[in-house]
C-alpha cells in the first residue's frame, strides 16, 4: 500500500496485489490487481488500521507479506492488524532516505556511491544479509568504508553527525526487520530462479500515477 498526496484536501491510499491464479503470457508473472482503496482526510495510523481491518475481514488468512514505504503510521497499522505478516519496505525509498542524509553531511558523490554500494549493491551488501548475525558482521564493512572516507577529509566532517552512528540509530533496525534477504526469502519473496529479490513499491506507485 502507498498513499497518494496532492489530491486536494484528502489522501488516497490504494492497495494492489498480484493475482497468483493468473499469469501474463509474456512475463510469466501474476498480473497486478487493484485492491481496496481508501479516501481519507487524516494521515494517521488509525486511518490505515481501518483500511487494513476491512481487508482482514475480506480474506480467509493473514497475508504472508505486505509492502509499503517507511511511513511510521503505516508500520504501526500493519503491526496492529497483521502482526504475523512480513512487512517489507521499499528499497528505493530507503535508499533515497540514506542518500539524503549523506548529502546533508556533505559527502562527495563518489564517496556516497561507495557507501550506497556497501549498503545496497554489492553481493555482500547489508541488504543481502541472510540473517541478523550476518547483518551485524557486515556493519563492520560499512563502518570501515565510512571511516576511510571520513579520515581522508576530517575537516569536512568535523561538525557533522557521524554517518555510521546515524545509520545504527535510524536504519539498522529497519534493515533487520523489513529489508534484509533473510526476511524477504522467509516470506517467499524471491525471483523465479529462487534468488533473493529486492522489494520495490512499483505496483502501487504506478496506480498512484494513474490516479493523479
N, C-alpha and C positions, 0 to 999 in steps of 0.2 A: 504494500500500500504506500501511497505517496500523495501528499497534499498539494493541490494547485493553488497558487496565490494570484493576486492581481486580477481577481474576478469580481470587482466591486466590493461591497461590504462583507461578502461571505467568502468562505473557503469551500472548496470542493475536494473531497477525498475519494477517488475511485479505487477499487481493488481489481486486480487481474489474477488470472490463474491459467495454468496450462491444462487443457483438456486431454488427459492421457488416454482417453478412449479413441482419439483420432490421431492421424499422422499427416503432416504435409508431405506430399509426394517428393518434392524437390529436396527438402532438407532432412526428411525422416524424423522431424521433431513434432511434438504436440503443438497445435495452434494456440495462440493467446486468446482467451475469452475475457470479456468484461464482467466483473462480478458486482456485488452490491456497491452502490456509490452513495456517499453521504454529502449533503449540503449543510454546512454548519456555520455559526457565527462566532464560536469560541474555539480557539486553537489550544485546547487543553486535553488532559488525559481522560477526563470524564466523557468528552465527546467521542474520542476514539474507542473508549470502552463500550459505548452504545453501539457503534458500528460492529465491533468485534463480537459483542454479545448477540447481535442479530445474526451474524454469520454462524456463530456457535449453535444457535437454535435451528439452523437450516441444514446442518451436516451431521452425519452419524458418528463421527470420530474427530479427535483432535488432529489438526493438520500437522504433518511431520515438520514442515518448515514454513516460516513466514519471513519475508524480506522487506526491508524498508531502508530509509536513510537513518541518520543517527539522532533524530529528534527525541528528546527526553520524554516528551508527552506520549509518543507512540510506544517507546520502550516500556514505560510504566503500564500502559494499557495492555500490551501484549503479555507482559509478566502477570498481570492480574487475571486476564481472561483465559489465556492459553499458557499456563506455567510450564507445561510439559513439552511445548513445541520448541524447536530450534529457531532462534531469531537471528537471521543473518543481516549484516549491514552492507550497504552498497559500497563496493571497493572504491568507486570513483569519488563518492562524497568524502570518504575518509582520507583518501589521497589529497583531495583539494584542501581539506582542513589542515593537514600536516604541511602542505606546501605553503599555505597562507602564513603559518607560524614561522616557517623558515624565511619567508620574505620579510616578515615583521622584524626578525632579529638580524636582517641584512646578510643572509648567507648568499654568496655569489651563485650564479646559475649553475656552473659546473659542479660546485660542491653540493648544491641542492640535489642535482641529479644523482650524485654518488650516494647520498643518504636515502633518496627515494628508491634507488635500485636495491639497497641493502634491506629496505623495509618491504618492497613490493615485487621487484622484477627478477632478482636472481633466483636460480633453482633452490638455493639455501637461504632465501629471504625469510623475514619474520612471518609473513603471511602464509608461507608454505610449511610452517612448523607442523609436525604430526601430532604434537600434544603439548601440554603446558610446560613440561620439563624441557623439551627441545626449544620451545619459545624462549624460556628463561636463558638457556645456553646461548641462543642466537642474539639475545640482547647485548651480550658482551661484544659481538661483532659491530653492532650499532654504536656502542659506547666507544670502541676503538676508532671507528670511522669518524665519529664526531670529534674525539679528542685530537686526532690528526689534523682535522680541518681547523679546529679552534687554536691549537698550538702554533699553527702556521701563520696566524694573524690574531694574536692575543689582543691587540689594541682594538680591533673591530668588535670583539665580543666582551670587552671588559665590563660594560654596564648593561648587558642584556641577560635575559633569562637563559640558563643552560638548557640546550635543546634536549639532551638526554634526560635530564631531570624532568623537563616538561613532558616528554613522551611517557615516562614512567607514571607520572601523575595523572595525565589526561587520556592516554591512549592504550596503555599496556593491558588494562583490564578489558577494554573493548575488543582488542585483538583476541585475547584468550577466550572470551565468551561468544563472540559474534563473527570472527573473521578467519581464524587460522584454518589450515587444511584439515586438521583433525576434527574440527567442529563441522565443517562442510561435508567431509566424507562420511561422518557418522549419520548425517541426515540424508545421505544418498545423493547429495548434490555434486555429481561428477559428470565428466564428459562421457560420450558413448563408448570410448575405449577404456573407461574406468579411471582415467587420470583426474587429478584434482581440478576443480573448476571454480573460478572466481565468480562471486555474485555481483551482478550489476542490476540496478533498478530500471533497466531499459524498457521493459514491457509497460510499466506504469508511466514512465516519462513520455513514451510515445502516445499514450492515451491522453496525458495532460496536454501535450502539444496540440492534439486534435481538439480538445475542449477549448483551448484559448483561441 
